[in-house]
Amino acid sequence: AVIDTGVAYNHPDLINKMWDGTNCKDENGNALGGCNSGYDFEDGDKIPLPTTSSHGTHIAGTIAAEKNNGKGIVGVAPQTKIMAIKSSLSTTEVVKAISFAQYNGARVINASWGGTVNDAVLKSAINGFDGLFITASGNGTLTSDWDGVGKNNDSDSHIYPCDFDSANIVCVAASDQNDNLSTFSNYGTTSVDVGAPGTNIYSTIADISSSYLNGNSGETFESTNPGSTPSNWSFGLNWGIYDFGSNHVLYGDLNYPYLNNANTISIGPTYNISGASEAVIDFWASCDTQYKTDGWADYMALEISSDGSNYSEILRWDEAYLDSDTNEANNTNGKTTDFLTTIINSSYFTSNFKFRFRWVTDASGTGSSGDGCLLDDVRVTKYTLGSVEKYDYMDGTSMATPHVAGLAALIEGYNSNLTIAQVKNIILTTGDSISALSGKTVSGKRINAQIALQSSNSAKAITAFTIPVQNGETIINESAHTIGITVPFGTNVTALVPTITITGSSVNPASGAAQNFTNPVTYTVTAADSSTQAYTVTVTIGADPIATAFDVISATLAGPPNNVSNNLNDVTTANIGSFSGLYFEKSISGTPVGKLTFSSVLNLSNDETKTFLQNLGNYLDQENGRIALDVSTAAALAGKGATLEMYDVTS
């Protein structure tokens, strides 16, 4: 979510990167029935287009401008979506904007703005947001001594929300293309977290055209003499032009003091504001009325109409409303003056737009001197926002902030299982250490997106596990996270040395470390994001090769306690030397095909003997009971009285 001056969401590099507001909710979680990529809290409508500044549009492009479209730039996180939230940045609007972002699923807020007020209401709203809040450190101080030189937020000035200690805030300083701290950038070793590029940043801007429908200065009344009416205006009872000598103004009541129990109007011209992206009416207002802060007595109001007949009030003011310090005693000549601007709701964008002013008094008096209310420089402005592909350079910590907001979106998109604290930690710890930021920020780093993404990788797997003496391939069951290996019969498994290949940061026990596999062993892989996955490795000792070559091995033990017959499990390579009367028999499909009998004790410690017996079993299979075998060629069998019996199974 970009809380700013609005976003030109029809810009060619942004139009496909905007949040779909079809099912948007308001700041209280109530359905709004659809929004145009966000909400405009400044104007109170669902069209968060910019009217006076490209600030928010430039930020949106840095975050998410589309890639591979042959246009302009590419954002830091081109797969993310921008939620445009337009605001005048009053506390009330920003609090609503944060709540809107929360209810509509935003995970990151870009807040490229700040002020000097330690606003507890704003801080509470930020604390209540369950995503990251990325904000700017500031460009010097925000007071009259601003000189464009960065200040220390820890001592020289305090900029909020940067200086809030909220756990989800990341405050960003600006660096230039030489990795120096930008000259305008504020800093602070306790309040400013990290640096990001903020000088000469090229990004999207809005194509805003403004049309002053009644002149650049509006209706100044200078060409209208007292007693006359401006062209296309109509005055109600007692309305009129007053000449101050150097300035003509419009009064709601020319009587002095003004009359009680009045309710009169002055109607302005008809304007065509159809096709506008935004429209604004502004003017100077000055009042000397009864000073009421708890209601209304004597006041002036602005009413607008889409058809010239049906009007709605959109603004009301009196002396107290215009008074910035709410202290009547400080008002010059008993009156206050202010420049008022109000946004025209899009439902009034017609070719027959009209406005009128209403002057209302009650019967309770006229205030200190009874001068009433006057108007000057009444202007209607129509803003048209095109889809022209426009870009420009901007500087500021406002431009650095979206680089970090984009990085936060990248990390969360890459690994959605990370907590907010983990994402913040990755941003602050994976950047490049920059000497210009050392002692100027918490981290002393300028962000590095590549390293940040590598550090947020959740991959953690054993992709290969081998032991030098193993038989066949390793069986890795990724769904069950088990690994199976078979080693030859007779292998000592108490000190095997595996070679392990992983996806992730580390594995424990480590590759190349000797391990006792008498029982299953657990290996744990740790990912770059610190998550883990355990694997159970089981090493199985292979079967006796002689026993597996024959269907029946039978013998009589050379000594007590018992005899063994037709039991493959009782006769193994390890104990075969203890048997006499030993024979090996092979069958094919249940039919015996051959039998080898030894009359004396057979010692299988000789490898040639074991190989001969293993091969014999295989040969009997292949020859279907017919075999030519000269046992005298096997020296290990000499003198053992070996007899080979063959069976005719061809029929």
C-alpha positions as CSV (number, residue, x, y, z in Angstrom):
1,A,0.0,0.0,0.0
2,V,1.3,3.4,-1.0
3,I,-0.1,6.1,1.3
4,D,0.7,9.2,-0.6
5,T,-0.6,11.8,-3.1
6,G,-2.3,9.2,-5.2
7,V,-1.1,6.9,-8.0
8,A,-1.7,7.3,-11.8
9,Y,-2.9,3.7,-12.0
10,N,-3.5,4.0,-15.8
11,H,0.2,4.7,-16.5
12,P,1.4,2.1,-19.0
13,D,4.1,0.8,-16.6
14,L,1.6,0.5,-13.7
15,I,-1.7,-0.4,-15.2
16,N,-1.1,-4.1,-14.9
17,K,0.5,-3.8,-11.5
18,M,-2.3,-2.3,-9.5
19,W,-4.3,-4.1,-6.8
20,D,-7.7,-5.4,-7.8
21,G,-10.1,-3.5,-5.6
22,T,-13.2,-5.4,-6.7
23,N,-14.0,-6.6,-3.2
24,C,-12.5,-3.7,-1.2
25,K,-13.5,-2.9,2.3
26,D,-13.4,0.5,4.1
27,E,-11.3,1.4,7.1
28,N,-13.9,-0.3,9.4
29,G,-14.0,-3.6,7.4
30,N,-17.3,-2.9,5.7
31,A,-17.7,-3.7,2.0
32,L,-17.4,-0.8,-0.4
33,G,-18.6,-2.7,-3.5
34,G,-15.4,-2.1,-5.5
35,C,-12.6,0.4,-5.6
36,N,-10.3,1.7,-8.4
37,S,-7.1,0.1,-7.1
38,G,-7.4,1.8,-3.7
39,Y,-9.1,4.7,-2.0
40,D,-8.9,8.5,-1.8
41,F,-9.3,9.6,1.8
42,E,-8.4,13.2,0.9
43,D,-11.5,13.5,-1.4
44,G,-13.6,10.7,0.2
45,D,-14.0,8.7,-3.0
46,K,-12.8,5.5,-4.6
47,I,-10.6,7.2,-7.2
48,P,-7.1,7.6,-5.7
49,L,-5.7,9.4,-8.8
50,P,-3.2,12.3,-8.2
51,T,-4.4,15.8,-8.6
52,T,-1.4,18.0,-7.9
53,S,1.7,15.8,-7.5
54,S,3.4,12.8,-9.1
55,H,5.1,11.9,-5.7
56,G,3.0,8.8,-5.1
57,T,3.2,7.7,-8.8
58,H,7.0,7.9,-8.7
59,I,7.1,5.8,-5.6
60,A,4.7,3.2,-7.1
61,G,6.9,2.8,-10.2
62,T,10.0,2.2,-8.1
63,I,8.2,-0.5,-6.2
64,A,6.4,-2.4,-9.0
65,A,6.8,-1.0,-12.5
66,E,6.2,-3.8,-15.0
67,K,9.1,-5.8,-16.4
68,N,9.6,-7.1,-20.0
69,N,7.0,-4.8,-21.5
70,G,9.4,-2.7,-23.5
71,K,8.5,0.4,-21.5
72,G,10.5,2.8,-19.2
73,I,11.7,1.0,-16.1
74,V,11.3,-2.1,-14.0
75,G,10.3,-2.0,-10.3
76,V,12.2,-3.6,-7.5
77,A,9.3,-6.1,-7.1
78,P,7.5,-6.3,-10.4
79,Q,5.3,-9.2,-9.3
80,T,3.7,-7.3,-6.5
81,K,0.5,-5.2,-6.6
82,I,0.2,-1.6,-5.6
83,M,-2.7,-0.5,-3.4
84,A,-3.1,3.3,-4.0
85,I,-4.2,5.2,-1.0
86,K,-4.5,9.0,-1.5
87,S,-4.3,11.2,1.6
88,S,-3.6,14.8,2.6
89,L,-1.5,13.1,5.4
90,S,-3.6,14.4,8.3
91,T,-3.5,12.1,11.2
92,T,-7.2,11.2,10.8
93,E,-6.7,10.3,7.1
94,V,-3.5,8.4,7.7
95,V,-5.0,6.3,10.5
96,K,-7.9,5.5,8.2
97,A,-5.5,4.6,5.4
98,I,-3.5,2.2,7.6
99,S,-6.8,0.5,8.6
100,F,-7.9,0.3,5.0
101,A,-4.6,-1.3,4.0
102,Q,-5.0,-3.8,6.9
103,Y,-8.6,-4.8,6.1
104,N,-7.7,-5.2,2.4
105,G,-4.7,-7.5,2.9
106,A,-1.7,-5.2,2.4
107,R,1.5,-6.7,3.8
108,V,3.8,-3.7,3.3
109,I,3.0,0.0,3.7
110,N,5.2,2.6,2.0
111,A,5.1,5.9,3.9
112,S,7.4,8.4,2.2
113,W,6.5,11.3,4.5
114,G,7.0,12.5,8.0
115,G,6.5,15.3,10.5
116,T,7.8,16.7,13.8
117,V,4.8,15.8,15.9
118,N,5.2,12.7,18.2
119,D,1.6,11.6,17.4
120,A,0.5,8.8,19.8
121,V,-2.6,8.2,17.7
122,L,-0.5,7.6,14.6
123,K,1.9,5.3,16.4
124,S,-1.0,3.2,17.8
125,A,-2.3,2.8,14.2
126,I,1.1,1.7,13.0
127,N,1.5,-0.7,15.9
128,G,-1.8,-2.3,15.0
129,F,-0.8,-3.0,11.4
130,D,0.4,-6.6,11.0
131,G,2.8,-5.9,8.2
132,L,6.0,-3.9,7.7
133,F,5.7,-0.1,7.7
134,I,8.5,1.4,5.6
135,T,9.1,5.1,6.1
136,A,11.5,7.9,5.3
137,S,14.1,9.4,7.6
138,G,13.4,12.9,6.2
139,N,15.2,15.5,4.1
140,G,16.6,18.0,6.7
141,T,14.3,19.5,9.3
142,L,10.7,20.4,8.6
143,T,10.9,23.9,10.2
144,S,11.7,27.3,8.9
145,D,15.5,26.7,9.2
146,W,15.4,24.0,6.6
147,D,18.5,24.2,4.5
148,G,18.4,21.0,2.5
149,V,21.1,19.4,4.6
150,G,20.4,16.1,6.4
151,K,20.0,16.2,10.1
152,N,20.6,13.7,12.9
153,N,17.2,12.4,13.9
154,D,18.6,11.2,17.2
155,S,19.6,14.8,18.4
156,D,19.1,17.6,15.9
157,S,15.4,16.9,15.1
158,H,12.9,14.1,15.4
159,I,10.9,13.0,12.4
160,Y,7.9,10.8,12.9
161,P,6.9,8.1,12.1
162,C,10.7,7.3,11.5
163,D,11.5,7.9,15.2
164,F,8.8,5.7,16.6
165,D,10.2,2.6,18.3
166,S,7.5,0.4,16.7
167,A,8.8,-3.1,16.0
168,N,7.4,-3.1,12.4
169,I,8.9,0.2,11.3
170,V,11.9,0.3,8.9
171,C,13.2,3.8,8.6
172,V,15.2,4.6,5.5
173,A,18.1,7.0,4.7
174,A,19.0,7.9,1.2
175,S,22.3,7.1,-0.5
176,D,23.6,8.3,-3.9
177,Q,25.1,6.4,-6.8
178,N,28.5,6.5,-5.2
179,D,27.3,4.9,-2.0
180,N,27.6,8.2,-0.1
181,L,24.9,9.4,2.3
182,S,22.8,11.8,0.2
183,T,23.5,15.3,1.3
184,F,19.8,16.0,2.1
185,S,19.2,12.7,4.0
186,N,18.5,12.6,7.7
187,Y,20.3,9.9,9.7
188,G,20.5,8.4,13.2
189,T,22.2,5.4,14.8
190,T,19.1,4.6,16.9
191,S,16.2,5.8,14.7
192,V,17.2,5.3,11.1
193,D,17.6,1.6,10.2
194,V,19.2,1.2,6.7
195,G,20.1,3.1,3.5
196,A,18.8,2.8,0.0
197,P,19.2,4.7,-3.3
198,G,17.5,8.1,-3.1
199,T,19.4,10.4,-5.5
200,N,18.6,10.7,-9.2
201,I,15.9,8.1,-9.1
202,Y,14.1,7.6,-12.4
203,S,10.5,6.4,-12.2
204,T,7.0,6.8,-13.4
205,I,5.2,10.1,-13.1
206,A,1.6,11.2,-13.7
207,D,0.4,13.0,-16.7
208,I,-1.6,15.7,-14.9
209,S,-3.2,18.5,-16.9
210,S,-5.1,21.2,-15.0
211,S,-7.6,23.5,-16.5
212,Y,-8.7,26.7,-14.5
213,L,-12.2,26.9,-15.8
214,N,-12.5,30.6,-14.7
215,G,-9.0,31.8,-15.1
216,N,-5.7,31.1,-13.4
217,S,-6.7,33.2,-10.4
218,G,-10.4,32.4,-10.5
219,E,-13.1,35.0,-10.1
220,T,-11.3,37.9,-8.5
221,F,-14.3,40.3,-8.7
222,E,-11.8,43.0,-9.7
223,S,-13.7,43.8,-12.9
224,T,-17.0,44.1,-11.1
225,N,-17.9,47.4,-9.5
226,P,-19.9,47.7,-6.3
227,G,-23.6,47.4,-7.1
228,S,-22.9,45.2,-10.1
229,T,-22.9,41.4,-10.6
230,P,-20.1,39.4,-12.2
231,S,-20.9,37.8,-15.5
232,N,-23.0,34.6,-15.2
233,W,-23.4,35.1,-11.4
234,S,-26.6,35.8,-9.6
235,F,-26.7,37.5,-6.1
236,G,-29.3,37.0,-3.4
237,L,-30.6,39.6,-1.0
238,N,-27.8,41.8,0.5
239,W,-25.0,40.0,-1.4
240,G,-22.6,42.3,-3.2
241,I,-19.2,43.5,-4.2
242,Y,-17.2,45.6,-1.8
243,D,-14.2,47.8,-2.8
244,F,-11.4,47.9,-0.3
245,G,-9.5,50.3,-2.5
246,S,-6.9,47.8,-3.8
247,N,-9.1,44.7,-3.8
248,H,-12.7,43.8,-4.6
249,V,-14.4,41.0,-2.6
250,L,-17.8,39.4,-2.4
251,Y,-19.8,39.8,0.9
252,G,-22.7,37.6,1.9
253,D,-24.3,40.8,3.5
254,L,-23.2,44.3,2.7
255,N,-24.9,45.6,5.8
256,Y,-22.7,46.5,8.7
257,P,-23.3,44.9,11.1
258,Y,-24.8,42.1,9.2
259,L,-28.5,41.3,9.6
260,N,-29.9,38.6,11.8
261,N,-32.1,35.7,10.5
262,A,-30.6,35.7,7.1
263,N,-30.6,32.7,4.7
264,T,-29.6,33.9,1.2
265,I,-27.5,32.5,-1.7
266,S,-25.1,33.6,-4.4
267,I,-25.0,31.3,-7.5
268,G,-21.9,31.0,-9.7
269,P,-21.6,30.1,-13.4
270,T,-22.1,26.7,-15.0
271,Y,-19.0,24.6,-15.7
272,N,-18.2,21.6,-17.8
273,I,-16.2,19.2,-15.6
274,S,-17.2,16.0,-17.4
275,G,-14.3,13.7,-18.1
276,A,-12.3,15.0,-15.2
277,S,-10.0,12.7,-13.2
278,E,-10.4,15.2,-10.3
279,A,-11.9,18.6,-9.8
280,V,-11.3,21.2,-7.1
281,I,-12.9,24.4,-6.0
282,D,-10.9,26.8,-3.9
283,F,-11.1,30.4,-2.6
284,W,-10.1,32.8,0.1
285,A,-12.6,33.2,2.9
286,S,-12.6,35.7,5.8
287,C,-15.1,35.9,8.6
288,D,-16.0,38.1,11.6
289,T,-19.0,36.3,13.2
290,Q,-20.1,35.0,16.5
291,Y,-17.3,32.8,17.8
292,K,-18.8,29.3,18.4
293,T,-16.7,26.2,18.7
294,D,-19.6,23.9,19.8
295,G,-22.1,24.4,17.0
296,W,-23.2,27.0,14.4
297,A,-24.9,30.4,14.6
298,D,-23.8,32.6,11.7
299,Y,-21.8,31.0,8.9
300,M,-21.3,30.7,5.2
301,A,-21.5,27.4,3.3
302,L,-20.6,26.0,-0.1
303,E,-23.1,23.9,-2.0
304,I,-22.6,22.1,-5.4
305,S,-24.9,20.6,-8.0
306,S,-24.5,18.2,-10.9
307,D,-27.6,19.4,-12.8
308,G,-28.0,23.1,-11.7
309,S,-31.1,22.3,-9.7
310,N,-30.3,20.0,-6.8
311,Y,-27.6,21.1,-4.5
312,S,-25.7,19.5,-1.6
313,E,-23.6,21.3,1.0
314,I,-20.0,20.2,1.1
315,L,-18.3,22.8,3.3
316,R,-19.3,25.2,6.1
317,W,-17.2,27.8,7.9
318,D,-17.3,30.8,10.3
319,E,-14.8,32.8,12.3
320,A,-14.0,29.9,14.7
321,Y,-13.6,27.4,11.8
322,L,-11.1,29.6,10.0
323,D,-9.1,30.4,13.2
324,S,-5.9,28.4,13.3
325,D,-5.2,28.9,17.0
326,T,-8.8,28.9,18.2
327,N,-8.2,32.1,20.1
328,E,-10.6,34.9,19.1
329,A,-8.5,37.5,21.0
330,N,-5.6,37.1,18.5
331,N,-7.7,37.8,15.4
332,T,-6.8,41.0,13.6
333,N,-9.8,43.4,13.5
334,G,-11.9,40.7,14.9
335,K,-11.7,38.5,11.8
336,T,-9.8,35.4,10.5
337,T,-8.8,34.5,6.9
338,D,-7.9,31.2,5.3
339,F,-7.5,29.7,1.9
340,L,-10.1,26.8,1.5
341,T,-9.8,24.0,-0.9
342,T,-12.3,21.2,-1.3
343,I,-12.5,18.3,-3.7
344,I,-15.5,17.8,-5.9
345,N,-16.9,14.3,-5.7
346,S,-16.8,12.4,-9.1
347,S,-20.6,12.1,-9.0
348,Y,-20.7,15.8,-9.9
349,F,-18.4,15.5,-13.0
350,T,-21.0,16.6,-15.5
351,S,-21.3,19.3,-18.2
352,N,-23.8,21.2,-16.0
353,F,-21.9,21.6,-12.8
354,K,-22.8,24.5,-10.6
355,F,-21.9,25.9,-7.2
356,R,-23.4,28.4,-4.9
357,F,-22.6,30.0,-1.5
358,R,-25.2,30.3,1.2
359,W,-25.1,33.0,4.0
360,V,-27.0,32.0,7.2
361,T,-27.5,34.0,10.5
362,D,-29.6,33.4,13.5
363,A,-31.2,35.9,15.9
364,S,-28.5,35.8,18.6
365,G,-26.2,38.6,17.6
366,T,-23.3,39.5,15.3
367,G,-20.1,38.8,17.2
368,S,-17.4,41.4,18.0
369,S,-18.0,43.8,15.2
370,G,-20.5,42.1,12.8
371,D,-18.5,42.4,9.6
372,G,-19.8,39.0,8.4
373,C,-18.1,36.7,5.8
374,L,-16.4,37.6,2.5
375,L,-15.0,35.6,-0.5
376,D,-12.3,36.2,-3.1
377,D,-10.5,34.4,-5.9
378,V,-13.1,31.7,-6.3
379,R,-11.6,29.2,-8.7
380,V,-12.8,25.9,-10.2
381,T,-10.0,23.5,-11.5
382,K,-10.5,20.4,-13.6
383,Y,-7.7,17.9,-13.6
384,T,-7.3,15.4,-16.4
385,L,-5.0,12.4,-16.0
386,G,-3.9,10.8,-19.2
387,S,-2.2,7.4,-19.7
388,V,0.9,8.9,-21.4
389,E,4.1,7.1,-20.8
390,K,6.0,9.6,-18.7
391,Y,9.0,9.3,-16.4
392,D,11.3,11.7,-14.5
393,Y,14.0,11.9,-12.0
394,M,13.4,12.7,-8.3
395,D,15.6,12.9,-5.2
396,G,14.7,12.4,-1.6
397,T,14.4,9.9,1.2
398,S,10.9,9.5,-0.2
399,M,12.6,7.9,-3.2
400,A,14.8,5.7,-1.1
401,T,11.9,4.3,0.9
402,P,10.1,2.5,-1.9
403,H,13.4,0.6,-2.7
404,V,13.1,-1.0,0.8
405,A,9.3,-1.4,0.5
406,G,9.9,-3.3,-2.8
407,L,12.6,-5.4,-1.2
408,A,10.2,-6.3,1.6
409,A,7.6,-7.4,-1.0
410,L,10.2,-9.4,-2.8
411,I,11.2,-11.3,0.3
412,E,7.6,-12.0,1.4
413,G,6.7,-13.2,-2.1
414,Y,9.7,-15.4,-2.2
415,N,9.0,-17.0,1.3
416,S,5.6,-16.3,2.6
417,N,6.3,-18.3,5.8
418,L,8.6,-15.6,7.2
419,T,7.4,-13.5,10.1
420,I,7.5,-9.7,9.9
421,A,10.4,-9.7,12.4
422,Q,12.3,-12.1,10.1
423,V,11.7,-10.0,7.0
424,K,12.9,-6.9,8.8
425,N,16.0,-8.7,10.1
426,I,16.9,-9.9,6.6
427,I,16.6,-6.4,5.2
428,L,18.8,-4.9,7.9
429,T,21.5,-7.7,8.0
430,T,22.0,-8.6,4.4
431,G,22.9,-5.3,2.9
432,D,26.4,-4.1,1.9
433,S,28.3,-2.4,4.7
434,I,29.0,1.2,3.5
435,S,31.5,3.4,5.3
436,A,29.3,6.5,4.7
437,L,26.4,4.8,6.6
438,S,28.6,3.5,9.4
439,G,27.6,5.4,12.6
440,K,24.7,7.0,10.6
441,T,22.2,4.1,10.7
442,V,21.4,1.2,12.9
443,S,22.7,-1.3,10.4
444,G,25.4,0.7,8.7
445,K,24.3,-0.9,5.5
446,R,22.8,-0.1,2.1
447,I,20.3,-2.8,1.1
448,N,21.3,-5.6,-1.3
449,A,18.3,-7.4,-2.9
450,Q,20.3,-10.4,-4.2
451,I,21.8,-11.3,-0.8
452,A,18.4,-10.6,0.9
453,L,16.6,-13.1,-1.3
454,Q,19.4,-15.7,-0.9
455,S,19.0,-15.3,2.8
456,S,15.2,-15.7,2.7
457,N,15.4,-19.0,0.7
458,S,13.4,-21.7,2.5
459,A,14.8,-24.5,0.5
460,K,16.2,-27.3,2.7
461,A,16.7,-30.8,1.2
462,I,19.2,-33.6,1.0
463,T,19.6,-34.1,-2.7
464,A,22.4,-36.8,-2.6
465,F,23.7,-39.1,0.1
466,T,26.4,-41.7,-0.7
467,I,28.7,-44.0,1.2
468,P,31.8,-45.4,-0.7
469,V,31.1,-49.1,-0.1
470,Q,27.3,-49.0,-0.8
471,N,25.5,-51.3,-3.1
472,G,23.3,-49.7,-5.8
473,E,21.6,-46.3,-5.6
474,T,20.6,-44.3,-2.6
475,I,16.8,-44.2,-2.1
476,I,15.7,-40.7,-1.0
477,N,12.0,-40.4,-0.2
478,E,11.4,-36.7,-0.1
479,S,7.7,-36.9,1.0
480,A,8.6,-39.1,4.0
481,H,12.1,-37.4,4.5
482,T,13.8,-40.8,4.7
483,I,17.0,-42.1,3.1
484,G,17.9,-45.7,2.6
485,I,21.3,-47.2,1.7
486,T,22.4,-50.8,1.4
487,V,26.0,-51.9,2.1
488,P,27.6,-55.2,1.3
489,F,27.3,-58.2,3.7
490,G,30.0,-58.0,6.3
491,T,30.5,-54.2,6.2
492,N,31.4,-52.6,9.5
493,V,28.7,-49.8,9.8
494,T,30.1,-48.2,13.0
495,A,32.3,-45.6,11.3
496,L,30.9,-45.0,7.8
497,V,31.8,-41.6,6.1
498,P,28.9,-40.2,4.0
499,T,29.2,-37.6,1.3
500,I,26.1,-35.3,1.4
501,T,24.8,-32.8,-1.1
502,I,22.1,-30.4,0.1
503,T,19.9,-27.4,-0.9
504,G,20.1,-25.1,2.0
505,S,22.6,-23.5,4.3
506,S,24.0,-26.4,6.3
507,V,23.5,-30.0,7.4
508,N,24.1,-31.6,10.8
509,P,25.9,-34.0,11.2
510,A,28.2,-32.6,8.4
511,S,29.1,-34.2,5.2
512,G,32.4,-36.2,5.6
513,A,32.0,-36.8,9.3
514,A,32.2,-40.5,10.3
515,Q,29.0,-41.8,11.8
516,N,27.8,-45.0,13.5
517,F,24.8,-46.4,11.4
518,T,24.1,-49.4,13.6
519,N,20.8,-47.6,14.2
520,P,19.0,-45.0,12.0
521,V,20.7,-41.6,12.2
522,T,18.9,-38.2,11.9
523,Y,20.4,-35.5,9.7
524,T,19.0,-32.0,9.9
525,V,19.2,-29.5,7.0
526,T,19.0,-25.8,7.8
527,A,17.7,-23.4,5.2
528,A,19.0,-19.9,4.6
529,D,15.9,-18.5,6.4
530,S,16.8,-20.7,9.5
531,S,13.9,-23.1,9.0
532,T,14.9,-26.8,9.3
533,Q,14.1,-30.2,7.9
534,A,15.1,-33.6,9.4
535,Y,15.9,-36.7,7.4
536,T,16.1,-40.3,8.9
537,V,19.0,-42.2,7.3
538,T,18.9,-46.0,7.5
539,V,21.8,-48.2,6.4
540,T,20.9,-51.8,5.7
541,I,23.5,-54.6,5.5
542,G,23.0,-56.7,2.4
543,A,22.1,-60.4,2.5
544,D,24.7,-63.2,2.4
545,P,25.5,-63.5,-1.4
546,I,25.8,-67.3,-1.2
547,A,22.5,-67.7,0.6
548,T,20.7,-65.5,-2.0
549,A,22.2,-67.5,-4.9
550,F,20.5,-70.8,-3.8
551,D,17.0,-71.7,-2.8
552,V,18.0,-74.3,-0.2
553,I,21.1,-74.6,1.9
554,S,21.2,-77.6,4.2
555,A,23.8,-79.0,6.5
556,T,24.4,-80.8,9.7
557,L,26.2,-78.9,12.4
558,A,29.7,-80.2,13.1
559,G,28.9,-80.2,16.8
560,P,26.1,-79.6,19.3
561,P,23.6,-78.4,20.0
562,N,21.4,-79.2,17.0
563,N,21.0,-80.0,13.4
564,V,19.9,-77.5,10.7
565,S,18.0,-78.4,7.5
566,N,16.3,-76.3,4.8
567,N,16.8,-73.0,6.6
568,L,18.6,-70.3,4.6
569,N,18.8,-68.0,7.6
570,D,20.8,-70.5,9.7
571,V,23.7,-70.9,7.3
572,T,25.6,-67.8,6.5
573,T,29.0,-66.8,5.3
574,A,30.0,-66.2,8.9
575,N,29.3,-69.6,10.2
576,I,29.3,-71.9,7.2
577,G,32.7,-73.2,8.2
578,S,31.0,-74.9,11.2
579,F,28.9,-77.2,9.1
580,S,29.5,-80.7,7.6
581,G,27.4,-82.6,5.1
582,L,26.6,-79.2,3.5
583,Y,24.7,-79.0,0.2
584,F,23.4,-76.2,-1.9
585,E,20.3,-76.7,-4.1
586,K,18.8,-74.5,-6.8
587,S,15.3,-74.6,-8.2
588,I,13.6,-72.9,-11.1
589,S,9.9,-72.3,-10.7
590,G,9.8,-74.7,-7.8
591,T,11.6,-77.5,-9.6
592,P,15.1,-78.5,-8.4
593,V,17.7,-78.2,-11.1
594,G,21.0,-78.9,-9.3
595,K,22.6,-79.8,-6.1
596,L,26.2,-79.3,-4.8
597,T,27.2,-81.4,-1.8
598,F,30.4,-81.2,0.3
599,S,31.5,-84.1,2.5
600,S,33.9,-82.2,4.6
601,V,33.9,-78.9,6.4
602,L,34.0,-76.0,4.0
603,N,36.0,-72.9,4.8
604,L,34.5,-69.8,3.0
605,S,37.1,-67.4,4.2
606,N,38.6,-67.6,0.7
607,D,37.0,-65.2,-1.7
608,E,37.4,-67.6,-4.6
609,T,35.2,-70.1,-2.9
610,K,32.5,-67.6,-2.2
611,T,32.5,-66.3,-5.8
612,F,32.4,-69.8,-7.2
613,L,29.3,-70.7,-5.1
614,Q,27.5,-67.4,-5.9
615,N,28.2,-67.8,-9.6
616,L,27.1,-71.5,-9.5
617,G,23.6,-70.5,-8.4
618,N,23.4,-68.0,-11.2
619,Y,24.6,-70.4,-13.8
620,L,22.0,-73.0,-12.8
621,D,19.3,-70.4,-13.4
622,Q,20.7,-69.5,-16.8
623,E,21.3,-73.0,-18.1
624,N,17.9,-74.4,-17.1
625,G,19.5,-77.4,-15.3
626,R,22.3,-78.2,-17.8
627,I,25.8,-77.0,-16.7
628,A,29.3,-77.9,-17.5
629,L,31.4,-77.4,-14.4
630,D,34.9,-78.5,-13.5
631,V,35.2,-78.1,-9.8
632,S,38.8,-79.1,-9.8
633,T,39.7,-75.7,-11.3
634,A,38.7,-74.1,-8.0
635,A,41.7,-74.6,-5.8
636,A,39.6,-73.7,-2.7
637,L,37.4,-76.7,-3.3
638,A,40.2,-79.2,-3.7
639,G,39.9,-82.2,-1.3
640,K,36.5,-81.2,-0.1
641,G,34.8,-84.1,-1.8
642,A,32.4,-81.9,-3.8
643,T,29.7,-83.7,-5.7
644,L,27.5,-82.0,-8.2
645,E,24.1,-83.6,-8.9
646,M,22.2,-82.3,-12.0
647,Y,18.5,-82.9,-12.8
648,D,16.8,-83.1,-16.2
649,V,14.0,-80.6,-16.1
650,T,13.6,-80.0,-19.8
651,S,10.6,-82.2,-20.0
